Amino acid sequence: MNASERCARIPFPRRSTGAMVRALGVAVVVVALVTAVLGTGPAMAAEKVKFALSWTPTGRDAGFYVALDRGFFKEQGLEVEILKGQGSGDTIKRVSVGTEEFGFADTATLVVARSRGTRVKAVAMIHDRSLFAVYALRDSGIQKPKDLEGKRIGSPARSATRTVFPAFAAINHVDETKVQWTNMGQEAMVPSLLAGRVDAILMFANEFPTLRQAAAKLSKETVTILYSDYGVDVYSNGLIATDATIKERAPLVRRFVTGAMKGVAWAVERPEEAADLFVRHNPAASRPLALEFWKVAVDHLMTPTAAKMGIGYMDRAKMEATRDLITKYEKLPTTVPVEDLYTNEFLP
């Protein structure tokens, strides 16, 4: 079975609300039960917690803002401050040194960090299907991975998509020495592509609506190359915490994960309202784009595994495959024990 088959998507939003409710219903009911058992509520003094995103807030983060706005964190006795990130590497570093208790970061970047001694692991998976993608304009001649040879690719130097690119290149027989890299910030990538300063850019799939909208204004067509369609079937972004927090503050981890996943589940069922709540907390954001971002995120969240096992669940075999791929193509000096990369014990 190839990567696309293993990561076959559940169409969205064509699935009925009833179908989604059936897929998520058990998890949400258990969340309510856990809340009741823990006895958390308005009477409990709120514990302040900092949560770092992987980048500037976008619509793909809508579920977290739902948890904040709808009181799902509050009912767990938490006062959560959501902070922007500067890439998964930066988020993992901040969590590891205790600047924030929790983070939202890419698993491939986590494998690299863990191999270098960083004591952080995933406690819930959000993007079960990889979001990594290459985008180009149709007139560039880029249609498939091999076409990237001899081309200029723009990307932040520390982005997760670039971290995984060596594996993507090797699997698809792309000679990476023939790729010309241009380091740039996230905000510069779309303008640079449209202006012809680079031939392709590396972005997360949920950011595609921004490119599509900008390209359409110039009557330009785009090309999408998803890593997951070309052999790179790895976990993408999930919630992270340090080993110390997991061991010494397990109830806190459980409460945070419960609130966050309840927010994600609510947003899956109510995307329009979720977009509204996201913009309420991020007024500079475009509401239509926020909605499109969230729909793409859901497409990579609601996989067959999530429908069967519940959102957030991590499969050992897939985590091992993610680790092995990154270890091989990043030429990591050691193979991280898979148990050091994730735990499902805090899922509601």
C-alpha positions in Angstrom: 0.0 0.0 0.0 1.5 3.4 -1.0 1.6 6.5 1.1 -1.5 8.0 -0.5 -3.5 4.9 0.3 -2.3 4.7 3.8 -3.2 8.4 4.4 -6.5 8.3 2.4 -8.4 11.4 3.4 -12.0 11.5 4.7 -13.7 14.2 2.4 -14.6 17.4 4.1 -17.1 19.0 4.3 -19.1 16.5 2.3 -19.4 14.2 5.3 -22.6 14.9 7.2 -22.6 16.4 10.6 -24.2 13.3 11.9 -21.3 11.2 10.6 -18.8 13.4 12.2 -20.7 13.3 15.5 -20.7 9.5 15.4 -16.9 9.6 14.8 -16.3 12.1 17.6 -19.2 11.4 19.9 -17.5 8.9 22.2 -14.5 11.1 22.7 -16.6 14.1 23.6 -18.7 12.1 26.0 -15.6 10.8 27.7 -14.2 14.4 27.9 -17.4 15.4 29.8 -17.0 12.4 32.1 -13.3 13.2 32.8 -14.3 16.7 33.6 -16.9 15.6 36.0 -14.6 13.1 37.7 -11.8 15.6 38.1 -14.2 18.1 39.5 -12.7 21.0 37.6 -15.0 24.0 37.1 -15.5 27.6 37.8 -15.0 27.1 41.5 -11.5 25.8 41.0 -8.7 28.4 41.0 -7.5 28.7 37.4 -3.9 27.6 36.8 -2.0 29.8 34.4 -0.5 27.9 31.4 1.4 29.1 28.3 0.9 27.4 25.0 3.2 28.2 22.0 2.0 27.7 18.5 4.3 26.6 15.7 4.0 29.9 13.9 1.9 33.1 13.7 -1.8 32.1 14.4 -3.7 31.0 11.3 -7.0 29.3 10.8 -5.5 25.9 11.2 -5.2 26.8 14.9 -9.0 27.5 15.2 -9.6 24.5 17.5 -7.3 25.9 20.2 -9.0 29.3 20.1 -12.4 27.5 20.4 -11.1 25.8 23.5 -10.1 29.2 24.9 -13.3 31.0 23.8 -15.8 28.3 24.7 -14.4 27.8 28.1 -13.1 24.2 27.5 -9.7 25.1 29.1 -11.5 27.0 31.8 -13.6 24.1 32.8 -10.4 22.2 33.2 -9.2 24.8 35.7 -6.8 26.4 33.3 -6.1 29.9 32.2 -4.3 29.4 28.9 -2.3 32.0 27.1 -1.8 31.2 23.4 1.5 32.6 22.0 2.8 32.7 18.4 5.8 30.7 17.4 8.7 31.1 15.0 8.8 27.6 13.6 8.6 24.1 15.2 12.3 24.2 16.1 11.8 27.4 18.1 8.6 26.1 19.7 10.3 22.8 20.8 13.2 24.8 22.3 10.9 27.1 24.2 8.9 24.2 25.7 12.1 22.4 26.5 13.5 25.3 28.6 10.2 25.9 30.3 9.3 29.2 28.7 5.9 27.6 27.8 4.4 24.4 29.3 3.0 23.2 26.1 3.5 23.7 22.4 2.3 22.8 18.9 5.1 21.4 16.8 6.0 19.2 13.9 6.9 15.6 14.7 9.8 15.4 12.2 11.5 18.4 13.9 10.8 16.7 17.3 12.7 13.6 16.2 15.7 15.7 15.3 15.5 17.6 18.5 15.1 14.5 20.6 18.1 12.9 19.0 20.1 15.9 20.2 19.0 15.4 23.8 15.9 17.6 24.0 13.5 16.0 26.5 10.2 16.7 24.8 7.5 14.4 23.3 4.1 14.5 21.6 1.0 14.1 23.8 -1.6 14.3 21.1 -1.5 14.3 17.3 -3.5 16.9 15.4 -2.3 16.5 11.8 -2.3 12.7 11.4 -1.7 13.2 7.6 1.3 15.3 6.7 0.8 18.9 5.8 4.1 19.3 4.0 3.9 20.6 0.4 5.7 22.2 -2.4 4.0 24.9 -4.4 4.9 26.4 -7.8 3.3 28.3 -10.6 2.2 26.2 -13.6 4.4 28.1 -16.0 7.5 27.1 -14.0 7.4 23.7 -15.6 7.3 22.0 -12.2 4.8 19.2 -12.1 6.5 16.5 -10.1 9.3 16.2 -7.5 12.1 15.5 -10.1 11.3 18.8 -11.8 12.7 20.6 -8.7 16.2 20.0 -9.9 17.9 23.2 -11.0 15.1 25.3 -9.5 15.2 27.9 -6.8 13.1 27.0 -3.7 12.2 29.5 -1.1 11.7 28.5 2.6 12.5 29.5 6.1 15.8 27.8 7.1 14.3 26.1 10.1 10.8 25.2 8.8 9.5 21.6 9.4 8.8 21.2 5.6 12.5 21.9 4.9 13.7 19.6 7.6 11.9 16.7 5.9 12.9 17.7 2.4 16.0 15.5 2.2 13.8 12.4 2.8 11.3 13.6 0.2 14.1 14.3 -2.3 15.8 10.9 -1.7 12.6 8.9 -2.0 11.7 10.6 -5.3 15.3 10.5 -6.7 15.7 14.2 -6.6 19.4 15.3 -6.6 19.3 17.8 -3.7 22.7 19.3 -4.7 20.9 20.6 -7.8 18.4 22.5 -5.8 19.1 26.2 -5.1 17.8 27.3 -1.7 16.7 30.8 -0.8 16.2 31.5 2.9 13.2 33.7 3.6 10.6 34.4 6.2 7.1 32.9 5.8 5.6 36.2 4.9 8.0 36.6 1.9 7.3 33.3 0.3 4.1 33.9 -1.6 5.2 37.3 -2.9 8.5 35.9 -3.9 6.9 33.1 -5.8 4.5 35.3 -7.6 7.2 37.8 -8.5 9.4 35.1 -10.0 12.2 35.5 -7.5 11.9 31.7 -6.7 10.5 28.9 -8.7 8.8 27.0 -5.8 8.2 27.4 -2.1 7.8 25.0 0.8 4.6 25.5 2.9 2.1 23.7 4.9 -1.0 22.5 2.9 -3.3 24.5 5.0 -1.6 27.8 3.9 -2.5 27.1 0.2 -5.7 29.3 0.3 -3.4 32.4 0.7 -1.4 31.4 -2.4 -4.4 30.5 -4.4 -6.1 33.8 -3.7 -3.0 35.9 -4.5 -2.3 33.9 -7.7 -5.9 34.3 -8.9 -5.6 38.1 -8.7 -2.7 37.8 -11.2 -4.5 35.2 -13.4 -1.8 32.7 -12.5 -2.3 28.9 -11.9 -0.6 27.0 -9.2 0.8 23.4 -8.8 0.6 21.5 -5.6 3.0 18.6 -4.7 2.0 17.0 -1.4 4.8 15.1 0.4 2.2 12.5 1.5 1.3 11.8 -2.2 5.0 11.0 -2.9 6.1 8.5 -0.3 6.6 10.7 2.8 3.9 9.3 5.1 4.9 10.9 8.4 3.2 12.5 11.3 3.0 16.3 11.2 2.0 18.7 14.0 0.9 17.7 17.5 0.8 18.9 21.1 4.1 18.6 23.0 5.3 18.7 26.6 8.5 17.9 28.3 9.3 14.6 30.0 9.5 16.4 33.3 6.0 18.0 32.9 4.6 14.6 31.9 6.1 12.9 34.9 5.7 15.5 37.6 2.6 17.3 36.5 0.5 14.5 34.8 -2.9 15.9 35.9 -2.0 19.2 34.3 -1.1 17.5 31.0 -4.4 15.6 31.1 -6.4 18.7 31.7 -4.7 20.6 29.0 -5.0 17.9 26.4 -8.7 17.3 27.4 -9.5 21.0 26.9 -7.6 21.3 23.6 -9.0 18.2 22.1 -12.6 19.2 23.1 -12.0 22.5 21.3 -10.7 20.7 18.2 -13.7 18.3 18.1 -16.1 21.2 18.5 -14.4 23.1 15.6 -14.6 20.0 13.4 -18.3 19.9 13.8 -18.8 23.7 13.5 -16.2 25.1 11.1 -18.1 28.3 10.3 -18.5 29.2 14.0 -14.9 28.1 14.7 -13.7 30.6 12.0 -15.7 33.3 13.7 -14.1 32.6 17.1 -10.6 32.5 15.6 -11.1 36.0 14.0 -12.5 37.3 17.3 -9.2 36.5 18.9 -7.1 37.5 15.8 -9.0 40.5 14.3 -6.4 41.2 11.7 -7.0 37.8 10.1 -9.2 37.2 7.0 -12.3 35.4 8.0 -12.8 33.6 4.6 -9.1 32.5 4.6 -9.3 31.4 8.3 -12.2 29.1 7.3 -10.3 27.7 4.3 -7.3 27.1 6.5 -9.3 25.2 9.0 -11.0 23.1 6.4 -7.7 22.0 5.0 -6.5 21.2 8.6 -9.5 19.1 9.2 -8.9 17.2 6.0 -5.5 16.2 7.4 -6.9 15.6 10.9 -10.0 13.4 10.2 -8.2 10.4 8.8 -9.4 6.8 9.0 -7.2 6.3 12.0 -8.8 9.3 13.8 -12.3 8.1 12.9 -11.5 4.6 14.3 -9.3 5.5 17.3 -10.3 9.1 18.1 -8.6 12.4 17.3 -5.2 12.8 18.7 -4.3 9.1 18.7 -0.8 8.1 17.6 -0.1 4.7 16.0 3.2 3.1 17.1 4.0 1.7 13.6 3.5 5.1 12.0 5.6 6.9 14.7 8.4 4.4 14.1 8.2 4.9 10.3 8.4 8.7 10.9 11.4 8.3 13.2 13.2 5.9 10.8 12.6 8.2 7.8 13.9 11.3 9.6 16.8 9.4 11.2 18.0 8.0 7.8 17.7 11.1 5.7 18.8 13.6 8.3 21.7 11.3 9.1 21.0 11.5 12.8 23.8 9.9 15.0 21.3 7.9 17.1 17.9 6.2 16.7 15.5 7.6 19.3 13.5 5.0 21.2 9.9 5.3 19.9 8.6 5.6 23.5 10.6 8.8 23.9 8.7 10.4 21.0 5.0 10.1 22.1 2.4 9.0 24.6 -1.3 8.4 24.2 -2.0 8.2 27.9 -3.5 11.7 28.2 -6.0 11.5 25.4 -9.6 11.9 26.5 
